[in-house]
Amino acid sequence: MTNSEMKSKVMSLGNRLTPKMDGDKSAAFCKAWAIVKAGGLELKVNGVTFGKRQEALKRLAAYNPNQIRAVLVPEPTNPKDPAAIAVMVGIHNGRGLFKIGYVPANITAIVTAIGGQLPALRVVSGTWGVFNKTTFEARVALGA
């Protein structure tokens, strides 16, 4: 990416972020610069241990990330948080989407400004809990 293209992306994203950051242009452009320089934003999905989400993540772990599609879905009628953004996933050419969790509340404004579909979903196994039970977490990458 040329310097001109990078500056253009920073300006565009910074202008979209400014209202989401209470009009703080300086903070918005600093955040935009960091996101563009990194090539996007990667975030950990919250709420992956509720319901049957662990089973879904276990199944997704068998797929190549290029076979998985992830979509951000705002939930303005969510009773706990009207700014909530659900992370829905599915297999390309598969049936429907499944909610695996939510974008962390502290960055929903930034994610809303970037918007769009997510290019990849990474599923990472790990251990968690007092019984050393294997659990899964999900991270999504959002291009700038």
N, C-alpha and C positions, 0 to 999 in steps of 0.2 A: 504494500500500500504506500502510495506516495505521501509526502508531507501535506500536500494540498487536499488529498482525499481524507487523510486523518483529521486535519483541521475542520473539514466540512462535517465529518461525522461527530466530532466533539461539539461543534456549534449547534448542530441539529439536536443532539441528545441533551446538551446543556440547556437549550431553550425549552425542551419538553420537560426536563427535570425541575426547572426553576419554580413553577407553580406548585409542584408536589413537595418542594422543600421550603414552603412558606415564603416564597419569593427571594430566598437567599441565593443570588446569582453566583456569588463566589463559591459557595459550597456545591452548588449544582454543577458548575463547570469543573471543579476539582474532581467530583465524583464521575462526571462524564469522561474526563481525561483518563482517569484510572480504568474505567470500563473499556474504553476504546483501545487504550494501550495494551490491556490484557487480552484483547480480542473478544471480550464478552464478559459475562457474569456467570459464575457457577455458584449454586446454592444447595444447601442440604434441605430436603423436604421434611417438614414437621408432620407428626401424627401418623407415622408409618406403622405403629404398633396397635392401632385400633382395628376392631373387626377382623376381617379376613385379609387385611392388607399384607401381613407377613407371608401368607400363602401365595398371594399374587406376586410379591417381590421374589419369592423363592422360584416361582415358575419363570419370571422374567430373567432371572440370572442365567438361565440356560440359553438365552438368545444373544446374538451379537447386537450391540447398541444401535447399529445401523438398521436393524429390523424393528426397532421400537420407535413409536411416535409418541410424543408427549405434547399435551395442549394445556394452556393456562385458561381456566374458566373463572371469571369473576363471580362471586356469590353475594350480590347486594342484599339478598333476603336472608342471609345467614344471621340467626338470632344472636350469636355470640360476637360476631364481628362483621359489620356490613362491608368492610373493605377487604374481606377474605378472598383469597385467590386459590382455588383448588387446582391440584396437579392431576390431570387425567392422562392415563397411558393406555396404549393398545399396541398390538402387533400389526405391522403393515399388512394389508389385505386380510386382516382378521375381523372379527365381529365386535363392534362397539368399543367403548372406552371404560376404564375402571379407575375410580378415584383412589390414589395411593396416599394422599395427604394434602398438605397446604404449603404455600410459600410462607416463610417466616414473616410474622406481622411487622417486624421492624424494617423490612425492605419491600413491602408491597407497593409503596409509592414509586420506588425506583423501577421495580419490575413492570408496573403499569405504564410508566413512561417509555420503557423499551418496547413492551408489548409483543404480540405475535406468537407464533408457534415456536416451540423449543426444538432445536436441532438434534438433541441427543438426551438419552437417559442412561445414567450409569448406576448399576446396582452393585453394592459392595457388601460382602458378608463380613460379619464380625461377631464378637462375643459380647454379651450383655446380661446383666442380672446376677442374682446370687447363686443360681444353679448353673452358671456358665453355659446358659442356653444360647445356641446359635441364633442370631437375629440378623435382619437385613436392614440396611439403610438405603436411601435413594438420594442421588445428587442429580440435578438437572443443569444443563449448560444453556445459557441464553445468549445468542449473538448480539453484538452491538450494532 
